Amino acid sequence: LTKMCLLRMREAAFTMSATAAARGCTVIVAGSDASDHSAAYLRAGAHYVLLGEGEETLVELIDSLAGRSSTALGDIRGLAYCDDGRPYANPRRPPIADVDALPFPAWDLVDVERYRRVWRENHGRYSMNMVTTRGCPYHCNWCAKPIWGQRYAMRSPANVAAEMAWIKQHLRPDHIWFADDIFGLRPAWVAELGREVAQRDAAIPFMIQSRVDLMTEDAVAGLKQAGCVEVWMGAESGSQKILDAMDKGTQVSQIKLARQRLKHAGIKACFFIQFGYPGETFEDIMSTVQLVRETLPDNIGISVSYPLPGTKFHDLVKEQLGPKTNWVDSNDLAMMFQGSYQSPFYRKLHRVLHRDLE
């Protein structure tokens, strides 16, 4: 959620940084919001901020701090730090191209049984995270990309399936959430993943985020074979005019077809819906309402257009922004620019659409 620069998440990070620093800990911060606002995190108590992708920067920083290398802080790419009270931000390093070369997470350092207990007590199941890709190559003009920009790197299907098999054997989760921005950019990759997972008996029920135009017949079959039970897709709008204005690159007809294919495969199809984009009329809103009522997705997540720094959309509305430039949490639904309607309208719309699915 730091990608959305939510105030609650930022303040929690500030509090943890200050608390740890007060106890003599060395505080290192990474993430989208920290990459965009490294000076603020340094002022809040962090000693170092990793800008963009963090693995290689972290290794170099730890080696320097531990005395295993003589590399000066100013020579570590992708690092922000303070010197004599002044914040510095070094040039960023290029992202890792061969992500298969990275080792699997060091789960032996995590108290897995504690996570399992807390998850099951609160949710009735134990869910874990995995990631198969980094970045997103699409051009939706409201989406910020502070870590990877337009770059996109994919693990091989065999590498992903091997990790799933290890997790299934050793950690036994009930569910996996693949936290990719876009899972399965190529339908052939998804189909191969299904075969690799089946070969290893590695299937675990999982959820992904993807796009409606990626839900081809081959991709859906591969997802089913690999264990997918839920797909969240950025439908955004039932108005083609608004999808085109967003540079979404999808068609309303593809939203409906993706819903049909996933339903036929027994996979839950869930929509992200976005209201309030500039130029949206009441007729456009009703097109989206009708889309939801016609397709009846298994779940929806509703937002209003949120101007994130560094995006074309932010540049479009920045002169209209008032004193509030961040949501407090993901349910805020505050309009921060001059849209067709004000925040109470969209909050009511949120309740109405969710009621339609009950």
ABEGO torsion letter per residue (X at the ends): XAAAGBAAAAAAAAAAAAAAAAAGBBBBBBEAAAAABAAAAAAAGBABBBBEBAAAAAAAAAAAAAGABABBAAABBGBBBBBGGBBBBBBBBBBBABAAABBBBBAAABBAAAAAAAAAAAAGBBBBBBBABBEBABABAABBBAAAEABBBBBBAAAAAAAAAAAAAAAGBABBBBABABBGABAAAAAAAAAAAAAAGABBBBBBBBBAAABBAAAAAAAAAAGBABBBBBAGBABAAAAAAAGAGBBAAAAAAAAAAAAAAGBBBBBBBBBGBBGBBAAAAAAAAAAAAAAGBABBBBBBBBBBBGBAAAAAAAAABBABABBABAAAGBBABBBABBAAAAAAAAAAAAAAAX
